Structure formats: C-alpha cells, structure tokens
Amino acid sequence: MTEEKPEFDFQQALEELQKGKALLGKEGILTPLIKQLTEAALEAELDTHLSQEITGNRRNGKSKK
C-alpha cells in the first residue's frame, strides 16, 4: 500500500503565492499538500484498523447483554 509520492514543493508554492495564485480551491497552491496529508491520515487509520485483533463479544454499552 505504500507508494512513493512526490513531496510537496514548498519553493514552487512560494513562487506561485508571490504570483498571486489562490491558496485553496481546485487549483490552489495548498491543494496537493492537503490531499497528501488526507491520504496519509486515511492510510494510517486503515492500517491501524486492520492490525487490530478481532475480538468477540464487543459491546458499546447501549443495551444489556
């Protein structure tokens, strides 16, 4: 599940910011960074979920046993 993804280019982001490009939005400067962070968080959450042992008799306290 781990692919090499290009890192966010901060120098290019600064240059684009100086040119007046928008920070957010579909073509925003920070959009690739936000996408990369979101994907990393989701992948970590999925890895954690899949690595947990399956236990029987799980309760959420909602009803009596």
Secondary structure, DSSP 8 states (H G I E B T S, - for coil): ---------HHHHHHHHHTT--SSSTT-SSHHHHHHHHHHHHHHHHHHHHHS---SS---SSS--
